[in-house]
Amino acid sequence: MQCPNCAGENREGAKFCNECAAPLPLRCLACGTENRPGAKFCNECAASLTAPPSVPQTPDPGLRTPDSPRPWTLDARRQTLDSSRPEAERRQLTVMFCDLVGSTALSEQLDPEELREVVRAYQQVSATVIGRFAGHIAQYLGDGLLVYFGYPLAHEDDAQRAVRAGLEIVGVLRGQGSGVGGQEKQQYLTVRLSQPLQVRIGMHTGQVVVGEMGGGSRHEQLALGDTPNIAARVQGIAEPDMVVISAATHRLIEGYFTCRALGAQTLKGISTPVPVYQVLGESGVQSRFEVAITTGLTPLVGREQEVGLLLERWEQVKEGAGQVVLLSGEAGIGKSRLVQALKEQVARGAHARIECRCSPYYQNSALYPVIEHLQRLLQFRREDTPQEKLRKLEETLGQYAFARQEAVPLFASLLSLPLPNLYPPLT
């Protein structure tokens, strides 16, 4: 079990990290979901997290047991791989290799103890970002990282998580990231080095077999197959501070990110050329439905009554009577398509529309939908420095009749921006 605070490895079932003493998430014995420290019941299946294991339960008919020929039914959202099982399992992973640029030159410039601190700080900053996107660091390879997305928990958007983590690592090391976690280590790197650290990141998605490898006292859960090999070769052609992905990964994240085709590359040990892409940044798309809009939507059929109800509420809004509509239903039933139909109708007249969305990548930030909306409103860019972001905030707030000395500290705290001494501290 990996500590979310320091990325240290702990035995399964431990309550506190043996490296930093931080409370560890509780893993549900029934479904494998991680829960917050101190939780009494699983937030996924409601099983008790404090009661001792009871008699063996009847196996889920959707799961394959060793003596059952029934195919394994997978949850489209999240799957748990039991790392305690001795046999290997076939799995699709997005594998990321992250390598520190110029480590040899650093070793000549720094004392060995200083070099160790720099590498440790880089590793911990990277581990914090990777943990936030549910990645698993399989190995620390000197100044490099081997990371799996889709192990031990698999998500439907593991490729997106991997790419977001790669971009975030590059941004944090440049001093332009979100600064979520690892801020002290990030500041240490900024102060200690004359220029920011740079990394090369490569990714590939494909089938692997994950299982226990090693001998003697050292055993590891490693993924075998050509997927890690291709990811390593893709990383080798990346330039400093560049995130490069294979065509297989690109197909899974297309539309969510802006990419530049680098053409088919001949990779060492790979028989056929592999098309690769450089990831330039996020496209601003927030859902699969928005990606689907770019390719065209099928006509909305059989929802005339629901569309009519929404339009009726909209007419009441235009007359001054505020309305709240809750649209709920099973995944894939057409909620987003119905909302899109309303947006198309409303677009014919003057109106102001604000869309806020929750994100699985920011589960620990209750106000993230508000923060994300403010960042879009203020036109924050990834490459903006904290000072530039603060200037944009001041200019925008200057257009309103807010008390500047009170409003700027409040919004700066919400947006995690450093506050100059000319403003009073937020109390």
C-alpha positions, 0 to 999 in steps of 0.5 A: 500500500502506497502512502498518499502523503510521502509515497512510501510503501507499507504492508497491506492493512497498515493503519499508519505509514511507516515512513511519515506516520500519516494515516493510511486509507482503509481498503475494503475487504469486500470490494477493494475500494480505498476509503478515508482514514477512520471510516467505519463503512465503505463508501462504495459497497457499505461493508463494515471496515471495522468488523472482523472478516465473517464467513466467506461470502457467496462469490459475485456471479460477475467475477471469475473464480479459479474453478469457474469458466465464466468470463470475467465481467469488468466494471466500466468505471473502476476495477480492482486488481488483487495484488496479493494473489500469486497468479498473474492477470491480463490487464490493459494499462497506460504505462508512463516513463518519466526521466530526469534530464541532465542528472549527470551534469547535476551530479558534477555540480552538486555534492552527493548529499545535495544531489540526493536531496534534489532527486528525493524532492523531485521524486516526492513532487512527482509522486504527489501528482501521480497519486492525485491521478490514481497512478501507481509507481511500480519502480523508482529507476534511479532518477526515473519513474515507471508508473502504471495507470490502471493498476491496482485500480482501473478507471475508464479514463486511465489514459487521460489520467496519465496524460494529465499527470505528465503535464502536471509534473512538467508544470510543477517542476517549472513552477507553473503547476497547480501546487497541490501537495508537495509545495515545500519540495517544489520550493526547495527545488526552486531555491536550490537550483539555478534553473528548473528541473526538466523531465522527458515523459513517454507513454503507451497503452496496451495489454500486459500481464501483471504479476509478482516477479523477483526472488529471494526477499525482493518481490515486485508487482510488474507488468510484462509485455511490449507495452512497457518497452514501447513506453520506454522507447517513446520516452527516449525520443521526447525532448526536455519538458515534453510529453510524448504518447503513442498512437494507441494512447492518442486514440483514447485521449483524442479531443481532451488534449491538443496534440501535435503529430510527430510522425511514425518513429522507428523505435529500437527493438520494435519491428514496425514504426510507431506513430507518436504525438506530442501533448501540448496541453488540455483542449478545454473539453470536460466530458465525452459528450463534448468530444462527441459534439465535434463529430456530430450528434444523432437526432434526439428521438422520443424526448419531446415531452422532456424537452418541452418541460425544459423549454416551459421552465425556460420561459418562466425564467425569462418572465422573472420566475427563477427555476431549478431543474434536477435531471437524473438518470442512469449513465448513458440514458441521454441526460447530456443530450437532453441538456444539449437540446435545451442549450441549442434552443436557448442559444437563439436568444440573449442569455448568460450560461454558467456551467460548473462540473465536478472532477474525479481528479479533485475529490479532495477539493469541495469547491473545485467546480467554483475554482475551475469556473473562476480560472476560466473566467480569469483566463488563467493559462498553464504557463502563467506565473503566480504573479501574472495570475494575481494581476489578472485577478486584480484587474477583473475585481477592479471592474466591480464595486468590491472592497479591494483589500478584502476581495483580493485576499479572499479570492487569492486564497481560494485560487492558491495564489501568493498574497503580496505584503500590501494586502492584509492577511486573510482572517 
